[in-house]
């Protein structure tokens, strides 16, 4: 997801005039659009599927890092312990 500054920065006033164009752009290009007001970034418009995929990836990476920290701190459990806690056979 590389932002192309020449194409992906849209003044907020342009969004107000033609929101469909901005939505179409993020859907077709699969890149987020930076909305600006008075030359400053104020918001990002992103395709819903891309947002959900990125959020899922962030949550996964946080879980991996938490697991690594738990392991370093000696908070390990065997597979049998986890299965028992989850009620699995």
C-alpha positions in Angstrom: 0.0 0.0 0.0 2.1 2.8 -1.3 0.6 6.3 -1.3 1.1 8.3 -4.5 1.1 11.9 -3.3 0.3 13.2 -6.7 -2.9 11.2 -6.8 -3.8 10.3 -3.2 -4.1 13.6 -1.4 -7.6 15.2 -1.7 -8.7 18.5 -0.2 -11.7 18.1 2.1 -13.7 20.5 -0.2 -13.2 18.0 -3.1 -14.7 15.2 -0.9 -17.7 17.4 -0.1 -18.3 18.1 -3.8 -17.8 14.6 -5.1 -17.6 11.9 -2.4 -18.2 9.1 -4.9 -15.1 10.0 -6.8 -13.0 9.6 -3.7 -14.7 6.3 -2.7 -14.2 5.0 -6.3 -10.5 6.0 -6.2 -9.8 4.1 -2.9 -11.7 1.1 -4.2 -10.1 0.9 -7.6 -6.5 1.9 -6.7 -6.5 0.0 -3.3 -4.6 2.9 -1.8 -5.8 5.2 1.0 -6.5 8.8 0.3 -5.3 11.6 2.7 -7.9 14.3 3.2 -6.5 17.8 3.8 -7.9 21.0 5.2 -6.0 24.2 4.7 -3.0 22.2 3.6 -2.9 19.9 6.6 -3.8 16.2 6.8 -7.1 15.7 8.8 -8.3 12.2 7.9 -7.7 9.1 5.8 -10.2 7.3 3.6 -9.4 3.7 3.0 -11.1 0.7 1.3 -13.0 -1.3 3.9 -11.5 -4.7 2.9 -8.0 -3.2 3.2 -8.8 -1.6 6.6 -10.1 -5.0 7.9 -7.1 -6.9 6.6 -4.7 -4.4 8.1 -6.6 -4.5 11.4 -6.5 -8.3 11.4 -2.8 -8.3 10.7 -2.2 -5.8 13.6 -4.1 -7.9 16.0 -2.2 -11.0 14.9 1.1 -9.3 15.3 0.2 -8.0 18.8 -0.7 -11.6 19.8 2.6 -12.9 18.4 4.5 -10.3 20.3 2.6 -10.9 23.5 3.4 -14.6 23.1 7.0 -13.9 22.7 7.1 -11.6 25.8 5.2 -14.3 27.8 7.8 -16.9 26.7 10.7 -14.6 27.7 9.1 -14.0 31.1 8.7 -17.8 31.6 4.9 -17.8 31.3 4.8 -20.9 29.1 2.1 -23.6 29.0 2.2 -27.0 27.4 -0.2 -27.8 24.6 -1.9 -30.2 27.0 -2.5 -27.4 29.5 -3.9 -25.1 26.9 -6.2 -27.9 25.6 -7.4 -28.6 29.1 -8.1 -24.8 29.8 -10.1 -24.6 26.5 -12.0 -27.8 27.1 -10.5 -29.5 24.1 -9.6 -33.2 23.8 
